[in-house]
Amino acid sequence: MADPKGFLTTGRETPPRRPVDIRLQDWREVYEDFASERVEKQAGRCMDCGIPFCHNGCPLGNLIPEWNDLVWRDDWRGASERLHATNNFPEFTGRLCPAPCETACVLGINADPVTIKQVEVEIIDLAWEQGWVIPQPAPRQSGKTVAVIGSGPAGLAAAQQLARAGHTVAVYERADRVGGLLRYGIPEFKMEKKHLDRRLSQMSDEGVKFRAGVDVGTDITGSDLRRRYDAVVLAVGSTQWRDLPVPGRELAGVYQAMEYLPGANRVQEGDIERAPIDAEGKHVVIIGGGDTGADCLGTAHRQGAASVTSLEIMPLPPEYRPDGQPWPTYPMTYRVASAHEEGGSRLYAVSTTRFIDDGSGQVRAMEIVEVAFRDGRFSPVPGTEREIPADLVFLAMGFTGPETGSLVEQLGVELDDRGNIRRDLAYMSSVDGVFVAGDAGRGQSLIVWAIAEGRSAASGVDRWLTGTTTLPFPIPPTARPLVV
């Protein structure tokens, strides 16, 4: 364990966020630096709990007590090695994961949990700074080839694992740059793209080939893939967005979140000077209270929106863990992301009934109504209808599954009852040699699940190609999380 009395003598501390009025003037990450001495004290709060439930809370099975102990003992390089033993991309998860490990922390039963996520990101940032993260090319080549379709966290994790196992790996991405939602979905203020770019550089040095700007299923067919590669990994994500079929949905100014966020990221990439959808001076409404909605919120603030209102059909969550969601489950409590701290209104238990035309085909307002949950459904409360101004509306209501167009049809893979690509315990689809990882098979989920599934699928591919594997197989595809 770390400091035997750390959890008694040291309180939980996280780095402060930069002042709102300053950070809204740029797109840099919102947190200030955190001194290593303070991080070591936080790691020292990790207690000798006997059964570390944080392991169960983390789909990657991160060796959290081990690297906490190493940080407390000032062995940061050893901590980096322990961290990389289970996680290919801790600089991603340390910034983007909602930290289910912390809600499963034993200390969190009756006190503030260990700052696991912050210790993780400090370890990897120092590792990069000190040059400890280097390419790990395979000592010998297998002669086998693998195509990975999709360059999000699942695809990248699978590709890196397979390349390190000695296979020749090509990653296909239909966007003009590699990274999937990490590139064009996650705003710069949540994760600066330098973290993605240097990891991609490491993977290139390990032999992974990246093929951006290739729409597999159109530019290259499924049969071409099967002919050119010994195995295929589908990591295409869950990209069919959920829509809102109410009157006025066709009006100009009503967009899906993923029609909005990529443009702002392209400005930061230097591709364009101004985003095609810009919130400057406009009244913005965001439908959906999850992470994607918060991403739209922070983006609209930085573009200079006149006002931003977030709508959520669920009631206001409690501030503390409800009795029906006991430790170590992930509780649905009231949370304030950095974007919420920056301003805007949050309305709960409301539903949209229609979008209102300004007379020229442009949305000018929307009608909402309060709802109550009765008999298993949300029902409108009579007499609570009202209008709110809306020059721009962003739908951030989640995703329903992978796109089922040409690629899925060309490969002939089966779908399950939820519309995801069916796979067996080795992550193989119904077609021999075609594997599935991440949201495409699991449904919309967390980045840690995507990386864990990419690692697991790589193990299944390696065993199928060679008859054996030394790659870890941490997550069976039928697993369901205890905490999220």
C-alpha positions as CSV (number, residue, x, y, z in Angstrom):
1,M,0.0,0.0,0.0
2,A,1.0,3.7,-0.2
3,D,1.1,5.9,2.9
4,P,-0.5,3.8,5.8
5,K,-2.2,6.9,7.2
6,G,-2.6,8.9,4.1
7,F,-6.4,8.4,3.8
8,L,-6.6,9.7,7.4
9,T,-4.2,12.7,7.2
10,T,-4.7,13.9,3.6
11,G,-7.9,15.3,2.1
12,R,-8.9,14.8,-1.5
13,E,-7.5,17.5,-3.8
14,T,-7.7,18.1,-7.5
15,P,-6.0,20.7,-9.7
16,P,-8.0,24.0,-10.0
17,R,-9.6,24.9,-13.2
18,R,-8.3,28.1,-14.9
19,P,-10.6,31.1,-14.3
20,V,-13.7,31.1,-16.5
21,D,-13.1,34.5,-18.0
22,I,-9.6,33.6,-19.0
23,R,-10.2,30.1,-20.4
24,L,-13.2,31.2,-22.5
25,Q,-10.7,33.3,-24.5
26,D,-8.9,30.2,-25.8
27,W,-9.3,26.5,-26.5
28,R,-6.6,25.1,-24.2
29,E,-7.4,22.5,-21.6
30,V,-9.1,24.0,-18.6
31,Y,-6.9,22.6,-15.7
32,E,-3.9,24.3,-14.2
33,D,-0.7,22.4,-13.4
34,F,-0.6,20.2,-10.3
35,A,2.7,19.9,-8.4
36,S,4.2,16.4,-8.3
37,E,4.5,16.6,-4.5
38,R,0.8,17.2,-4.2
39,V,0.1,14.3,-6.6
40,E,2.3,12.0,-4.5
41,K,0.3,12.9,-1.4
42,Q,-3.0,12.2,-3.2
43,A,-1.6,8.8,-4.3
44,G,-0.7,8.2,-0.7
45,R,-4.5,8.2,0.2
46,C,-4.8,4.8,-1.5
47,M,-5.5,2.5,1.5
48,D,-4.8,-1.2,2.1
49,C,-8.4,-2.1,1.4
50,G,-7.8,-5.8,0.9
51,I,-10.1,-6.1,-2.1
52,P,-9.5,-3.2,-4.4
53,F,-12.9,-2.6,-6.0
54,C,-11.4,0.0,-8.2
55,H,-10.2,-2.9,-10.3
56,N,-13.8,-4.0,-10.9
57,G,-14.8,-0.4,-11.5
58,C,-12.3,-0.1,-14.3
59,P,-13.0,-2.1,-17.5
60,L,-9.3,-2.1,-18.3
61,G,-8.5,-3.7,-15.0
62,N,-5.9,-1.0,-14.2
63,L,-3.4,-1.8,-11.5
64,I,-4.5,1.2,-9.5
65,P,-3.2,0.4,-6.0
66,E,0.2,-0.6,-7.5
67,W,0.8,2.6,-9.4
68,N,-0.5,4.7,-6.5
69,D,2.0,3.1,-4.3
70,L,4.8,3.7,-6.8
71,V,3.9,7.4,-7.2
72,W,3.9,7.8,-3.4
73,R,7.3,6.3,-3.3
74,D,8.5,8.7,-6.0
75,D,9.0,5.9,-8.6
76,W,7.2,7.6,-11.4
77,R,8.8,5.5,-14.1
78,G,7.7,2.3,-12.4
79,A,4.2,3.7,-12.1
80,S,4.2,4.5,-15.9
81,E,5.1,0.8,-16.6
82,R,2.3,-0.4,-14.4
83,L,-0.1,2.0,-16.1
84,H,0.8,0.9,-19.6
85,A,0.5,-2.8,-18.6
86,T,-3.2,-2.5,-18.9
87,N,-3.9,0.7,-20.8
88,N,-2.6,1.7,-24.2
89,F,-3.7,5.3,-24.0
90,P,-3.8,6.6,-20.4
91,E,-3.5,10.2,-21.6
92,F,-6.9,9.8,-23.2
93,T,-8.7,8.1,-20.4
94,G,-7.0,10.4,-17.8
95,R,-8.8,13.3,-19.5
96,L,-12.0,11.8,-20.9
97,C,-13.1,8.9,-18.7
98,P,-15.8,9.6,-16.1
99,A,-13.7,7.6,-13.6
100,P,-16.0,4.7,-12.5
101,C,-12.9,3.5,-10.6
102,E,-13.4,6.4,-8.2
103,T,-17.0,5.6,-7.4
104,A,-15.9,2.0,-6.7
105,C,-13.1,3.1,-4.4
106,V,-13.4,1.5,-1.0
107,L,-12.4,4.8,0.6
108,G,-15.4,6.3,-1.0
109,I,-17.8,4.3,1.1
110,N,-17.7,6.9,3.8
111,A,-15.1,9.5,2.6
112,D,-13.9,11.2,-0.5
113,P,-12.4,8.6,-2.9
114,V,-8.8,8.6,-4.1
115,T,-8.1,11.0,-7.1
116,I,-7.3,8.0,-9.3
117,K,-8.0,9.7,-12.6
118,Q,-5.8,12.7,-11.7
119,V,-2.9,10.5,-10.6
120,E,-3.2,8.6,-13.9
121,V,-3.0,11.6,-16.1
122,E,-0.1,13.0,-14.1
123,I,1.8,9.8,-14.5
124,I,1.5,9.6,-18.3
125,D,2.1,13.3,-18.8
126,L,5.4,13.0,-16.9
127,A,6.3,9.8,-18.8
128,W,6.0,11.7,-22.1
129,E,7.9,14.6,-20.8
130,Q,10.7,12.4,-19.6
131,G,10.9,10.4,-22.8
132,W,9.9,7.1,-21.1
133,V,7.1,6.4,-23.7
134,I,9.0,5.0,-26.7
135,P,8.0,2.8,-29.7
136,Q,7.8,-0.9,-29.0
137,P,8.1,-2.6,-32.4
138,A,7.7,-6.3,-32.5
139,P,10.9,-8.3,-32.5
140,R,9.8,-10.4,-35.4
141,Q,7.0,-10.3,-38.0
142,S,4.3,-12.9,-38.3
143,G,3.7,-12.5,-42.0
144,K,0.0,-12.0,-41.3
145,T,-1.9,-8.9,-42.2
146,V,-4.9,-7.2,-40.4
147,A,-7.1,-4.3,-41.5
148,V,-8.7,-2.2,-38.7
149,I,-11.7,-0.2,-39.8
150,G,-12.1,2.9,-37.7
151,S,-9.5,4.9,-35.8
152,G,-11.3,5.7,-32.5
153,P,-10.0,4.3,-29.2
154,A,-11.1,0.7,-29.9
155,G,-9.5,0.6,-33.3
156,L,-6.3,2.2,-32.2
157,A,-6.0,-0.1,-29.2
158,A,-6.5,-3.2,-31.4
159,A,-4.0,-1.9,-34.0
160,Q,-1.3,-1.2,-31.5
161,Q,-1.7,-4.6,-29.8
162,L,-1.7,-6.5,-33.1
163,A,1.4,-4.6,-34.4
164,R,3.3,-5.4,-31.2
165,A,2.3,-9.0,-31.7
166,G,4.2,-8.9,-35.1
167,H,1.3,-8.5,-37.5
168,T,1.2,-6.0,-40.3
169,V,-1.6,-3.6,-39.5
170,A,-3.4,-1.0,-41.6
171,V,-5.9,1.4,-39.9
172,Y,-8.6,2.8,-42.3
173,E,-10.4,6.1,-41.4
174,R,-12.9,7.8,-43.6
175,A,-12.2,11.3,-42.2
176,D,-9.3,13.2,-43.5
177,R,-7.3,12.7,-40.3
178,V,-6.9,9.7,-38.0
179,G,-8.5,9.7,-34.5
180,G,-12.3,9.2,-34.9
181,L,-14.3,11.0,-32.3
182,L,-11.0,11.7,-30.4
183,R,-10.1,14.0,-33.3
184,Y,-13.3,15.6,-34.4
185,G,-15.8,14.9,-31.6
186,I,-13.8,15.8,-28.4
187,P,-13.3,19.5,-28.1
188,E,-9.8,20.9,-27.7
189,F,-10.5,22.2,-24.3
190,K,-11.2,18.7,-23.0
191,M,-8.2,17.1,-24.8
192,E,-5.6,19.0,-26.9
193,K,-4.9,17.0,-30.0
194,K,-1.1,17.0,-29.4
195,H,-1.8,14.1,-27.0
196,L,-3.4,12.1,-29.9
197,D,-0.8,13.1,-32.4
198,R,2.2,11.9,-30.4
199,R,0.5,8.6,-29.7
200,L,-0.2,8.1,-33.4
201,S,3.5,8.9,-34.1
202,Q,4.5,6.2,-31.6
203,M,2.2,3.7,-33.4
204,S,3.6,4.7,-36.8
205,D,7.1,4.0,-35.5
206,E,5.8,0.6,-34.3
207,G,4.8,-0.2,-37.9
208,V,1.1,0.6,-37.9
209,K,0.0,2.0,-41.3
210,F,-2.7,4.7,-41.3
211,R,-5.0,5.2,-44.3
212,A,-7.1,8.4,-43.8
213,G,-9.7,9.6,-46.2
214,V,-10.7,6.1,-47.2
215,D,-14.4,5.3,-46.9
216,V,-14.4,1.5,-46.6
217,G,-17.4,0.1,-48.3
218,T,-17.2,2.7,-51.0
219,D,-13.6,3.4,-51.8
220,I,-12.6,-0.1,-51.0
221,T,-15.2,-2.9,-50.8
222,G,-15.6,-5.6,-48.2
223,S,-14.5,-8.3,-50.6
224,D,-11.4,-6.3,-51.4
225,L,-10.6,-6.2,-47.7
226,R,-11.1,-10.0,-47.3
227,R,-8.8,-10.6,-50.3
228,R,-6.0,-8.3,-49.2
229,Y,-6.0,-9.0,-45.4
230,D,-5.9,-12.2,-43.3
231,A,-8.2,-10.6,-40.7
232,V,-10.4,-7.6,-40.4
233,V,-11.4,-5.7,-37.2
234,L,-14.5,-3.6,-37.3
235,A,-14.2,-0.7,-34.9
236,V,-16.6,1.7,-36.7
237,G,-18.3,2.9,-33.5
238,S,-21.9,3.6,-32.8
239,T,-22.5,6.6,-35.1
240,Q,-26.2,6.5,-35.9
241,W,-27.4,9.5,-33.9
242,R,-30.8,9.5,-32.2
243,D,-33.1,12.1,-33.7
244,L,-36.1,14.1,-32.5
245,P,-39.1,13.7,-34.8
246,V,-41.3,16.6,-33.7
247,P,-42.9,19.4,-35.8
248,G,-40.3,21.8,-37.1
249,R,-37.4,19.4,-37.0
250,E,-36.6,20.3,-40.7
251,L,-36.0,24.0,-39.9
252,A,-32.6,25.5,-40.6
253,G,-30.7,25.9,-37.4
254,V,-31.6,22.5,-35.9
255,Y,-28.5,20.2,-36.0
256,Q,-27.1,17.0,-34.6
257,A,-24.2,17.6,-32.2
258,M,-21.9,15.7,-34.5
259,E,-22.8,18.1,-37.3
260,Y,-21.6,20.9,-35.0
261,L,-18.5,19.8,-33.1
262,P,-16.2,18.8,-36.0
263,G,-16.3,22.3,-37.5
264,A,-15.0,23.8,-34.3
265,N,-12.2,21.2,-34.1
266,R,-11.2,22.0,-37.7
267,V,-10.7,25.6,-36.8
268,Q,-8.3,24.4,-34.1
269,E,-6.5,22.2,-36.6
270,G,-6.0,25.3,-38.8
271,D,-8.1,24.0,-41.7
272,I,-10.6,26.9,-41.6
273,E,-10.9,30.3,-40.0
274,R,-14.5,30.0,-38.9
275,A,-16.7,27.0,-38.1
276,P,-19.5,26.4,-40.6
277,I,-21.9,26.4,-37.7
278,D,-21.0,29.2,-35.4
279,A,-22.9,30.2,-32.2
280,E,-21.6,33.8,-32.0
281,G,-24.3,36.1,-30.8
282,K,-27.0,33.4,-30.9
283,H,-29.4,31.9,-28.5
284,V,-28.4,28.2,-28.3
285,V,-30.4,25.3,-27.0
286,I,-28.8,21.8,-26.4
287,I,-31.1,18.8,-26.1
288,G,-29.4,16.2,-24.0
289,G,-27.5,16.5,-20.7
290,G,-24.7,14.0,-21.2
291,D,-21.0,14.5,-22.2
292,T,-21.8,15.4,-25.8
293,G,-24.2,18.1,-24.6
294,A,-21.5,19.5,-22.3
295,D,-19.1,19.5,-25.3
296,C,-21.6,21.5,-27.3
297,L,-22.0,23.8,-24.3
298,G,-18.3,24.6,-23.9
299,T,-17.9,25.1,-27.6
300,A,-20.8,27.5,-27.8
301,H,-19.4,29.5,-24.9
302,R,-16.1,29.9,-26.7
303,Q,-17.7,30.9,-29.9
304,G,-19.5,33.8,-28.0
305,A,-23.1,32.6,-27.8
306,A,-25.6,35.1,-26.5
307,S,-27.2,32.4,-24.2
308,V,-27.0,28.7,-23.9
309,T,-29.8,26.5,-22.4
310,S,-29.4,22.7,-21.8
311,L,-32.5,20.5,-21.7
312,E,-32.8,17.1,-20.0
313,I,-35.9,15.0,-19.9
314,M,-34.7,13.3,-16.7
315,P,-35.5,15.0,-13.3
316,L,-32.7,16.9,-11.5
317,P,-30.4,14.2,-10.0
318,P,-29.6,14.2,-6.3
319,E,-26.4,15.7,-5.0
320,Y,-25.4,12.6,-3.1
321,R,-25.5,8.9,-3.9
322,P,-29.2,7.6,-3.8
323,D,-30.1,4.6,-1.7
324,G,-31.0,2.6,-4.8
325,Q,-27.5,3.0,-6.3
326,P,-25.3,1.8,-3.5
327,W,-21.5,1.6,-3.5
328,P,-19.7,0.4,-5.7
329,T,-22.2,1.2,-8.5
330,Y,-21.8,4.3,-10.5
331,P,-24.4,6.7,-9.1
332,M,-26.5,9.1,-11.1
333,T,-25.8,12.3,-9.1
334,Y,-25.7,16.0,-10.0
335,R,-22.3,16.8,-11.7
336,V,-20.9,20.0,-12.9
337,A,-18.5,19.7,-15.8
338,S,-16.1,22.5,-16.7
339,A,-18.5,23.7,-19.4
340,H,-21.4,24.0,-17.0
341,E,-19.3,26.1,-14.7
342,E,-18.8,28.5,-17.6
343,G,-22.4,29.5,-17.7
344,G,-25.7,28.7,-19.3
345,S,-29.0,27.4,-17.9
346,R,-29.9,23.7,-17.2
347,L,-33.5,22.7,-17.3
348,Y,-34.6,19.3,-16.1
349,A,-37.7,17.2,-16.5
350,V,-38.7,18.9,-19.8
351,S,-39.5,17.7,-23.3
352,T,-39.5,19.4,-26.6
353,T,-42.9,19.5,-28.4
354,R,-42.1,21.6,-31.5
355,F,-39.6,24.0,-33.2
356,I,-41.0,27.3,-34.2
357,D,-40.4,28.9,-37.6
358,D,-39.4,32.6,-37.9
359,G,-41.3,32.7,-41.2
360,S,-38.4,32.1,-43.4
361,G,-37.6,28.4,-42.6
362,Q,-35.2,29.3,-39.8
363,V,-35.9,28.2,-36.2
364,R,-36.5,31.2,-33.8
365,A,-37.8,29.4,-30.7
366,M,-39.0,26.1,-29.4
367,E,-41.9,24.9,-27.3
368,I,-41.1,22.8,-24.3
369,V,-43.3,21.2,-21.6
370,E,-42.6,19.8,-18.2
371,V,-42.9,16.1,-17.9
372,A,-43.4,13.6,-15.1
373,F,-42.5,9.9,-15.1
374,R,-45.7,7.8,-14.7
375,D,-46.5,4.2,-15.6
376,G,-43.1,3.7,-17.2
377,R,-43.1,6.7,-19.4
378,F,-42.6,10.5,-19.4
379,S,-46.0,12.3,-19.6
380,P,-46.5,16.0,-20.2
381,V,-47.8,18.1,-17.3
382,P,-50.8,20.1,-18.6
383,G,-50.4,23.8,-18.4
384,T,-46.6,23.9,-18.3
385,E,-46.1,24.6,-22.0
386,R,-43.8,27.6,-22.8
387,E,-41.5,29.0,-25.4
388,I,-37.8,29.6,-25.2
389,P,-35.7,31.5,-27.7
390,A,-33.6,29.3,-30.0
391,D,-31.5,30.5,-33.0
392,L,-29.4,27.2,-32.9
393,V,-30.5,23.9,-31.6
394,F,-28.1,20.9,-31.1
395,L,-29.4,17.4,-30.6
396,A,-27.1,15.5,-28.2
397,M,-29.3,12.6,-27.4
398,G,-26.9,9.7,-27.9
399,F,-26.4,7.1,-30.6
400,T,-28.4,4.0,-31.5
401,G,-25.8,1.7,-33.1
402,P,-23.3,1.3,-36.0
403,E,-24.2,2.4,-39.5
404,T,-25.7,-0.6,-41.3
405,G,-24.9,0.5,-44.9
406,S,-22.6,-0.9,-47.6
407,L,-19.7,-2.2,-45.5
408,V,-21.9,-4.3,-43.1
409,E,-23.9,-5.6,-46.1
410,Q,-20.8,-6.4,-48.2
411,L,-19.2,-8.3,-45.4
412,G,-22.4,-10.1,-44.5
413,V,-22.1,-9.8,-40.8
414,E,-25.1,-10.4,-38.6
415,L,-26.6,-7.9,-36.2
416,D,-27.9,-8.6,-32.7
417,D,-31.3,-7.6,-31.3
418,R,-30.0,-4.2,-30.4
419,G,-28.7,-3.4,-33.9
420,N,-25.1,-3.9,-33.0
421,I,-22.7,-6.3,-34.9
422,R,-23.0,-9.7,-33.3
423,R,-19.7,-11.3,-32.1
424,D,-18.7,-14.4,-30.1
425,L,-16.6,-14.8,-27.0
426,A,-13.4,-14.2,-29.1
427,Y,-14.9,-11.0,-30.6
428,M,-15.4,-12.7,-34.0
429,S,-18.5,-11.7,-36.0
430,S,-20.7,-14.2,-37.8
431,V,-18.1,-14.1,-40.6
432,D,-14.9,-16.0,-40.2
433,G,-11.9,-13.7,-39.8
434,V,-14.0,-10.6,-39.3
435,F,-13.8,-9.3,-35.7
436,V,-15.7,-6.5,-33.9
437,A,-14.5,-4.2,-31.1
438,G,-15.9,-1.2,-29.2
439,D,-19.2,0.5,-29.7
440,A,-20.0,-1.2,-33.0
441,G,-20.5,-4.4,-31.0
442,R,-21.2,-3.1,-27.6
443,G,-23.4,-0.1,-28.3
444,Q,-22.6,3.5,-27.2
445,S,-20.3,3.3,-24.2
446,L,-17.2,4.8,-22.5
447,I,-13.7,5.3,-23.8
448,V,-12.4,2.7,-21.2
449,W,-14.7,0.1,-22.6
450,A,-13.6,0.9,-26.1
451,I,-9.9,0.5,-25.3
452,A,-10.5,-2.7,-23.3
453,E,-12.5,-4.2,-26.1
454,G,-9.9,-3.2,-28.7
455,R,-7.2,-5.0,-26.6
456,S,-9.5,-8.0,-26.1
457,A,-10.3,-8.2,-29.8
458,A,-6.6,-8.0,-30.7
459,S,-6.1,-11.1,-28.5
460,G,-8.9,-12.9,-30.4
461,V,-7.4,-12.0,-33.7
462,D,-3.9,-13.0,-32.7
463,R,-5.1,-16.4,-31.5
464,W,-7.1,-17.0,-34.7
465,L,-4.2,-16.1,-36.9
466,T,-1.4,-18.0,-35.1
467,G,-3.2,-20.6,-32.9
468,T,-1.9,-18.9,-29.7
469,T,-1.4,-15.5,-28.1
470,T,0.5,-13.7,-25.5
471,L,-1.8,-10.7,-25.6
472,P,-4.0,-10.1,-22.6
473,F,-7.7,-10.9,-22.9
474,P,-9.3,-8.7,-20.2
475,I,-12.9,-8.3,-21.2
476,P,-15.4,-11.0,-22.5
477,P,-17.8,-9.3,-25.0
478,T,-20.8,-10.5,-22.9
479,A,-19.6,-8.6,-19.8
480,R,-21.8,-5.9,-18.5
481,P,-20.3,-3.3,-16.2
482,L,-21.0,-3.2,-12.5
483,V,-20.6,0.5,-12.3
484,V,-21.5,2.1,-15.6
